[in-house]
Amino acid sequence: MPSGEQHDRSAPEPAAAPARIVLLTDFGTRDGYPASMRGVIAGIAPHACVDDATHDITPGDVHSAAYVLARYARFQPRGTIHLAVVDPGVGSARRAIAAEIDGQYYVTPDNGLLTRVLRDAASSRVVELDETGYHRAEVSATFHGRDIFAPAAAWLARGVTLDELGHPLDDPVLLDLPQPQYDGASIEGVVEYVDHFGNLITNIPGRSVAPDARVAIAGREVGPVRRTYADVVPGSLLALIGSDGMLEIAVRNGSAATLLGVDRGAAAIVRAPAGSQYSFSPKRRGGRRE
């Protein structure tokens, strides 16, 4: 499509089940930014089903956005279009991209938001959103979510192919994710996400943790790994394997983040019981590291 040419919105929509678009942003809900994106989508793909994953990502926190996106994307059906915009570099030279990853679609800024879904993918292809005919006619330098990303997601919902939106890209930005370190007698990891409840979710897989292992966080002993929160009295600190399959530190009916005064990056250590050893093989995927 020639640069600047706007696609004919009178073209018939494909005769198929309504496409599904899932939104993730750091825009909050009080200023109307998500509604603006929804309006653009409705103008292009009025029959698309639009769901909200969250608009409460901490502003500019790409690491947390990447974690949350990967957390829920694996449960979505094939063909889902993920519109994820946490974009502290909006208006800069950072690229706008779309991807097909294991049968789902992603529309995001190229700032590492796709790191975790790409890391675990069996198949993927990525394009830069450089076909400007699929952007809004006027593009704000401060709101690409409305003017570039929302239209791209809507056109995908209308049946436009990934290749029509832009040219192939083989070096998407990937965040440098810390990997657990092991020495046979212990695993050293870090907190990689703090959830709404103040649970400290680490990068240590639960499958690597023996049931009778001992856990410490930020230099404080937590004790053995429990099965569930109710295994301790209210207000008590505990370690357990959370619903994501990762080791986490929590407080029953409270916030471990608040109690300990720690955040993402805090050190976590798992010590093996006597006579036991750990092993762990981190998975990495190629790309540009940021």
Buried (B, 14 or more C-beta within 10 A) or exposed (E): EEEEEEBEEEEEBEEEEEBBBBBBBBBEEEEEBBEBBBEBBBEBBEEBBBEBBBBBBEEBBBBBBBBBBBBBBEEBEEBBBBBBBBBEBBEEEBBBBBBBBBEBBBBBBBBBBBBBBBBBBEEBEBBBBBBBBBBBEEBEEEBBBBBBBBBBBBBBBBBBEBEBBBEEBEEBBBBEBBBBEBEEEBBBBBBBBBBEBBBBBBBBBBEBBBEEBBBBBBEEEBBBBBEEBEEBEEEBBBBBBBEBEBBBBBBBEBBBBEBBEBEBEBBBBBBBEEEEEBEBEEEEEEBEEE
